[in-house]
């Protein structure tokens, strides 16, 4: 799954997003690229659930 998170701008954002995703799927593999504002997730949890976790952490997902 690939998510565009335009307001992810620093390592703090990255850590917050990783924690939010892993809170709903502890085995999820999450890679964030602050320069492209992309979050790549490998998980068994539904994409909608992962997206909502990022939104609930305070970030827009486009």
Buried (B, 14 or more C-beta within 10 A) or exposed (E): BEBEBEEBEEEEBBEBBBEBBBEBBEEBEBEBEBEEBBBEBEBEBEEEEBBBBBBEBEBEBE
